[in-house]
Amino acid sequence: QVQLVESGGGLVQAGGSLRLSCAAASGLSFSFYAMAWFRQAPGKEREFVGAISRSGGNTYYADSVKGRFTISRDNAEKKVYLQMNSLNTEDTAVYYCAAKFSYSDTTAGKTYDYWGQGTQVTVSS
């Protein structure tokens, strides 16, 4: 069982920035997993945000966040990050990190094996 714990959410004004972190449980072979961030706003379906390959050499983003959000990872620390800049009210959601073995079909949430509990991001106007 993989344990993922997100942190870093909070309330920020439009135009501001936040950095989310997702820590994997010790003992996990973190570098074996591709990682991703998803989000879910109230009343909406879960939405893909971005993904990063096992080594961190490849990333992929949803069009809605491209150029504003950056995913990175530190395999030694077993963490993945989501730097969010130029936030707007449409970015308000619960953000989840997810892990799976293969860096393929990265936008499909159903293909991910492990999920964190989520962290709330609220952007005020």
BAKOLDREN-264148 format. One record per atom (N, C-alpha, C, O, CB): x, y, z; residue in three letters. Coordinates in steps of 0.1 Angstrom, whole numbers, padded with zeros to 4 digits, always signed. Glycine has a CB too. Layout:
REM residues N
XYZala...
This chain:
REM residues 125
+0008-0012+0000gln+0000+0000+0000gln+0009+0013+0000gln+0017+0014+0009gln-0009+0000+0012gln+0007+0021-0010val+0015+0033-0011val+0007+0044-0004val-0005+0046-0006val+0017+0037-0026val+0014+0051+0005gln+0008+0063+0012gln+0014+0076+0006gln+0026+0078+0005gln+0011+0062+0027gln+0005+0084+0002leu+0008+0097-0004leu+0001+0108+0005leu-0011+0107+0008leu+0004+0099-0018leu+0009+0118+0009val+0003+0129+0017val+0006+0142+0011val+0018+0146+0009val+0009+0128+0032val-0004+0149+0007glu-0003+0163+0002glu-0003+0173+0013glu-0008+0171+0023glu-0014+0166-0008glu+0004+0184+0009ser+0004+0196+0018ser+0007+0208+0010ser+0010+0208-0002ser+0015+0194+0029ser+0005+0220+0017gly+0008+0232+0010gly-0004+0240+0005gly-0003+0251+0000gly+0017+0230-0001gly-0016+0234+0006gly-0028+0241+0002gly-0031+0253+0011gly-0025+0254+0022gly-0040+0232+0001gly-0041+0261+0006gly-0045+0272+0015gly-0053+0282+0007gly-0057+0279-0004gly-0033+0279+0021gly-0054+0294+0012leu-0061+0305+0006leu-0051+0315+0001leu-0042+0319+0007leu-0071+0312+0016leu-0054+0319-0012val-0045+0328-0018val-0053+0338-0027val-0064+0334-0032val-0034+0321-0027val-0048+0350-0029gln-0055+0359-0038gln-0052+0356-0052gln-0041+0351-0056gln-0052+0373-0034gln-0061+0360-0061ala-0059+0358-0075ala-0046+0365-0079ala-0043+0376-0075ala-0071+0364-0083ala-0038+0358-0088gly-0025+0363-0092gly-0014+0358-0083gly-0002+0360-0087gly-0026+0378-0092gly-0017+0352-0072gly-0007+0347-0063gly-0002+0334-0067gly-0005+0328-0077gly-0012+0347-0049gly+0006+0328-0058ser+0013+0315-0060ser+0012+0306-0048ser+0011+0311-0037ser+0028+0317-0064ser+0012+0293-0051leu+0013+0283-0040leu+0022+0272-0045leu+0023+0270-0057leu-0001+0278-0036leu+0028+0265-0036arg+0035+0253-0039arg+0030+0242-0031arg+0031+0241-0019arg+0050+0255-0036arg+0025+0232-0038leu+0020+0220-0032leu+0031+0209-0031leu+0039+0208-0040leu+0008+0214-0039leu+0031+0201-0021ser+0040+0190-0019ser+0032+0177-0017ser+0021+0177-0012ser+0050+0192-0008ser+0038+0166-0022cys+0032+0153-0020cys+0044+0144-0015cys+0053+0142-0023cys+0025+0148-0033cys+0043+0139-0004ala+0053+0131+0002ala+0049+0116+0002ala+0037+0113+0006ala+0057+0135+0016ala+0058+0107-0003ala+0055+0093-0003ala+0060+0087+0010ala+0070+0091+0016ala+0061+0086-0015ala+0054+0076+0014ala+0058+0070+0027ala+0072+0064+0025ala+0076+0059+0014ala+0048+0059+0030ala+0079+0064+0036ser+0092+0058+0036ser+0091+0043+0033ser+0081+0036+0036ser+0100+0060+0049ser+0102+0038+0026gly+0101+0024+0022gly+0096+0022+0008gly+0097+0011+0003gly+0093+0016+0032gly+0090+0032+0003leu+0084+0031-0011leu+0095+0033-0021leu+0104+0042-0019leu+0073+0041-0013leu+0095+0025-0031ser+0104+0028-0042ser+0099+0039-0051ser+0094+0036-0062ser+0106+0014-0051ser+0100+0051-0046phe+0093+0062-0052phe+0098+0064-0067phe+0089+0068-0075phe+0097+0075-0044phe+0110+0062-0069ser+0115+0065-0083ser+0110+0055-0093ser+0112+0057-0105ser+0130+0064-0083ser+0103+0045-0089phe+0097+0035-0098phe+0083+0040-0103phe+0077+0034-0112phe+0095+0022-0092phe+0078+0051-0097tyr+0064+0056-0100tyr+0064+0069-0108tyr+0071+0078-0104tyr+0057+0057-0087tyr+0056+0069-0118ala+0052+0082-0124ala+0042+0088-0115ala+0034+0082-0108ala+0046+0080-0138ala+0043+0102-0114met+0034+0109-0105met+0026+0119-0112met+0030+0124-0123met+0043+0116-0094met+0015+0123-0107ala+0006+0132-0113ala-0002+0140-0102ala-0003+0136-0091ala-0004+0125-0123ala-0007+0151-0107trp-0016+0159-0099trp-0029+0160-0106trp-0030+0162-0118trp-0010+0174-0096trp-0040+0159-0098phe-0053+0161-0103phe-0060+0170-0094phe-0055+0173-0083phe-0061+0147-0104phe-0071+0175-0098arg-0079+0184-0090arg-0094+0182-0092arg-0098+0177-0102arg-0076+0199-0092arg-0102+0186-0082gln-0116+0184-0083gln-0123+0196-0076gln-0121+0198-0064gln-0121+0171-0076gln-0130+0204-0084ala-0137+0215-0079ala-0151+0211-0074ala-0156+0201-0079ala-0138+0227-0089ala-0158+0218-0065pro-0171+0215-0061pro-0181+0213-0073pro-0182+0222-0081pro-0176+0225-0051pro-0188+0202-0073gly-0197+0200-0084gly-0192+0196-0097gly-0199+0195-0107gly-0206+0212-0085gly-0179+0194-0098lys-0172+0191-0111lys-0165+0178-0110lys-0162+0173-0099lys-0163+0202-0115lys-0162+0172-0121glu-0155+0160-0122glu-0140+0162-0119glu-0135+0173-0120glu-0157+0153-0135glu-0133+0152-0115arg-0119+0152-0113arg-0112+0156-0126arg-0116+0151-0137arg-0114+0139-0107arg-0102+0164-0125glu-0095+0169-0137glu-0080+0167-0136glu-0074+0170-0126glu-0098+0184-0139glu-0074+0163-0147phe-0060+0161-0148phe-0053+0175-0148phe-0058+0184-0154phe-0056+0153-0160phe-0042+0176-0140val-0035+0189-0140val-0022+0187-0147val-0018+0195-0156val-0033+0193-0125val-0014+0177-0142gly-0001+0175-0149gly+0005+0162-0144gly+0001+0156-0133gly+0008+0186-0146gly+0015+0157-0151ala+0022+0145-0147ala+0037+0146-0149ala+0042+0155-0157ala+0016+0133-0155ala+0045+0138-0143ile+0059+0138-0144ile+0064+0123-0144ile+0059+0115-0137ile+0066+0146-0132ile+0074+0121-0153ser+0079+0107-0154ser+0087+0103-0142ser+0090+0111-0133ser+0087+0106-0167ser+0091+0091-0142arg+0099+0085-0130arg+0111+0093-0128arg+0115+0096-0116arg+0102+0071-0133arg+0119+0097-0138ser+0131+0104-0136ser+0129+0119-0135ser+0138+0126-0130ser+0140+0101-0148ser+0118+0124-0139gly+0115+0138-0139gly+0119+0144-0152gly+0117+0156-0154gly+0123+0144-0128gly+0123+0136-0161gly+0128+0142-0174gly+0116+0146-0183gly+0118+0153-0193gly+0136+0132-0181gly+0105+0140-0181asn+0093+0143-0189asn+0082+0148-0181asn+0079+0143-0170asn+0089+0131-0197asn+0075+0159-0186thr+0063+0164-0179thr+0052+0167-0189thr+0055+0168-0201thr+0066+0177-0171thr+0040+0167-0185tyr+0029+0169-0193tyr+0018+0177-0186tyr+0016+0173-0174tyr+0023+0156-0199tyr+0012+0187-0192tyr+0003+0195-0185tyr-0011+0197-0192tyr-0011+0196-0204tyr+0009+0209-0182tyr-0021+0199-0184ala-0034+0202-0190ala-0032+0216-0196ala-0025+0225-0191ala-0045+0202-0180ala-0040+0219-0207asp-0039+0232-0213asp-0043+0243-0204asp-0037+0254-0205asp-0048+0232-0225asp-0052+0240-0195ser-0056+0251-0186ser-0046+0256-0176ser-0047+0267-0170ser-0068+0246-0178ser-0035+0248-0174val-0025+0252-0165val-0011+0254-0171val-0002+0259-0165val-0024+0242-0153val-0010+0251-0184lys+0003+0251-0191lys+0008+0265-0190lys+0001+0275-0193lys+0001+0246-0205lys+0021+0267-0186gly+0027+0280-0186gly+0026+0286-0172gly+0032+0296-0169gly+0022+0289-0196gly+0017+0281-0164arg+0015+0287-0150arg+0019+0277-0139arg+0024+0281-0129arg+0000+0290-0148arg+0017+0264-0142phe+0020+0254-0132phe+0033+0246-0136phe+0035+0244-0148phe+0008+0244-0130phe+0040+0242-0126thr+0052+0234-0129thr+0053+0222-0119thr+0052+0224-0107thr+0065+0242-0128thr+0055+0210-0125ile+0057+0198-0117ile+0071+0195-0116ile+0079+0196-0126ile+0048+0186-0122ile+0076+0191-0104ser+0089+0186-0102ser+0089+0175-0092ser+0079+0173-0085ser+0099+0198-0098ser+0100+0168-0091arg+0101+0158-0081arg+0115+0157-0076arg+0125+0160-0082arg+0097+0144-0087arg+0116+0151-0064asp+0129+0149-0058asp+0129+0134-0053asp+0123+0131-0043asp+0132+0158-0045asp+0135+0125-0061asn+0134+0111-0058asn+0141+0108-0045asn+0137+0098-0038asn+0139+0103-0069asn+0152+0115-0042ala+0159+0112-0029ala+0150+0115-0017ala+0150+0108-0007ala+0172+0120-0029ala+0142+0126-0018glu+0133+0130-0008glu+0119+0123-0009glu+0111+0124+0000glu+0132+0145-0007glu+0117+0116-0020lys+0104+0110-0022lys+0093+0120-0022lys+0083+0117-0015lys+0102+0099-0012lys+0095+0130-0029lys+0084+0141-0030lys+0082+0145-0044lys+0091+0145-0052lys+0088+0153-0021lys+0070+0149-0046val+0067+0156-0059val+0060+0169-0055val+0053+0170-0045val+0057+0147-0068val+0063+0179-0064tyr+0058+0193-0061tyr+0049+0198-0073tyr+0051+0193-0084tyr+0070+0202-0059tyr+0041+0207-0069leu+0033+0214-0079leu+0034+0229-0076leu+0028+0234-0067leu+0018+0210-0080leu+0042+0236-0084gln+0044+0251-0082gln+0033+0257-0091gln+0032+0255-0103gln+0058+0256-0087gln+0024+0265-0084met+0013+0271-0091met+0014+0286-0090met+0015+0292-0080met+0000+0267-0085met+0016+0292-0102asn+0017+0307-0103asn+0005+0313-0111asn-0003+0306-0117asn+0030+0311-0110asn+0003+0326-0109ser-0008+0333-0116ser-0021+0326-0114ser-0029+0324-0123ser-0005+0334-0131ser-0024+0323-0102leu-0036+0316-0098leu-0048+0324-0101leu-0048+0337-0099leu-0036+0311-0084leu-0059+0318-0105asn-0072+0325-0107asn-0083+0317-0100asn-0080+0305-0095asn-0075+0327-0122asn-0094+0322-0099thr-0105+0316-0091thr-0109+0302-0097thr-0114+0294-0089thr-0117+0325-0091thr-0107+0300-0109glu-0110+0287-0115glu-0100+0276-0111glu-0103+0264-0114glu-0110+0288-0131glu-0090+0280-0104asp-0080+0270-0099asp-0085+0265-0085asp-0078+0255-0080asp-0066+0276-0098asp-0095+0270-0080thr-0100+0266-0067thr-0105+0252-0068thr-0114+0248-0076thr-0111+0275-0062thr-0099+0243-0060ala-0103+0229-0060ala-0095+0222-0049ala-0086+0227-0042ala-0099+0223-0074ala-0099+0209-0047val-0090+0200-0039val-0080+0194-0049val-0084+0188-0059val-0099+0189-0032val-0068+0194-0045tyr-0057+0189-0053tyr-0052+0176-0048tyr-0049+0175-0036tyr-0045+0199-0055tyr-0051+0166-0057tyr-0046+0153-0053tyr-0034+0149-0060tyr-0032+0152-0072tyr-0058+0143-0055tyr-0025+0142-0053cys-0014+0136-0061cys-0017+0121-0062cys-0024+0115-0055cys+0000+0138-0053cys-0011+0115-0073ala-0014+0102-0076ala-0001+0095-0082ala+0007+0102-0087ala-0026+0101-0086ala-0001+0082-0081ala+0011+0075-0085ala+0007+0062-0093ala-0003+0056-0090ala+0019+0071-0073ala+0015+0059-0103lys+0013+0047-0110lys+0027+0043-0116lys+0036+0050-0116lys+0003+0048-0121lys+0027+0030-0120phe+0040+0024-0124phe+0045+0029-0137phe+0057+0030-0140phe+0039+0009-0123phe+0035+0032-0146ser+0039+0035-0160ser+0036+0049-0164ser+0025+0054-0161ser+0031+0025-0169ser+0045+0056-0171tyr+0042+0069-0176tyr+0036+0068-0189tyr+0042+0071-0200tyr+0056+0078-0176tyr+0023+0064-0189ser+0016+0063-0201ser+0001+0066-0198ser-0003+0064-0186ser+0017+0049-0208ser-0006+0071-0208asp-0021+0074-0205asp-0022+0083-0192asp-0030+0080-0184asp-0029+0061-0203asp-0013+0093-0192thr-0011+0100-0180thr-0023+0109-0175thr-0025+0112-0163thr+0001+0110-0181thr-0032+0112-0184thr-0043+0120-0181thr-0055+0113-0175thr-0064+0119-0169thr-0048+0128-0193thr-0055+0100-0176ala-0066+0092-0171ala-0065+0088-0156ala-0057+0080-0153ala-0068+0079-0180ala-0073+0094-0148gly-0072+0091-0134gly-0075+0077-0130gly-0069+0072-0121gly-0082+0100-0127gly-0083+0070-0138lys-0086+0056-0135lys-0074+0047-0136lys-0074+0036-0131lys-0097+0051-0143lys-0063+0051-0143thr-0051+0043-0145thr-0042+0044-0133thr-0032+0037-0133thr-0045+0047-0158thr-0044+0053-0124tyr-0035+0055-0113tyr-0038+0046-0102tyr-0050+0043-0099tyr-0035+0070-0108tyr-0028+0041-0095asp-0030+0030-0085asp-0032+0036-0071asp-0038+0030-0063asp-0019+0021-0085asp-0025+0047-0069tyr-0025+0053-0055tyr-0028+0067-0055tyr-0024+0075-0064tyr-0011+0050-0049tyr-0035+0072-0045trp-0039+0086-0043trp-0037+0091-0029trp-0038+0083-0019trp-0054+0087-0047trp-0034+0104-0029gly-0034+0110-0016gly-0048+0114-0011gly-0058+0112-0019gly-0024+0122-0016gly-0048+0121+0000gln-0061+0125+0006gln-0066+0138+0001gln-0078+0142+0002gln-0061+0125+0021gln-0057+0146-0005gly-0060+0159-0011gly-0057+0170-0002gly-0057+0169+0010gly-0075+0159-0015gly-0055+0182-0008thr-0053+0194-0001thr-0061+0205-0008thr-0061+0206-0020thr-0038+0198+0000thr-0067+0213+0000gln-0076+0224-0005gln-0069+0236-0010gln-0060+0241-0002gln-0087+0228+0005gln-0071+0241-0022val-0066+0253-0027val-0078+0262-0030val-0087+0259-0038val-0057+0251-0040val-0078+0274-0024thr-0089+0284-0026thr-0083+0297-0031thr-0074+0302-0024thr-0097+0286-0013thr-0087+0301-0042val-0082+0314-0048val-0093+0324-0047val-0104+0322-0053val-0077+0312-0063val-0091+0335-0040ser-0101+0345-0039ser-0099+0356-0049ser-0087+0359-0053ser-0101+0351-0025ser-0110+0363-0053ser-0109+0373-0063ser-0106+0387-0057ser-0104+0397-0064ser-0122+0374-0071ser
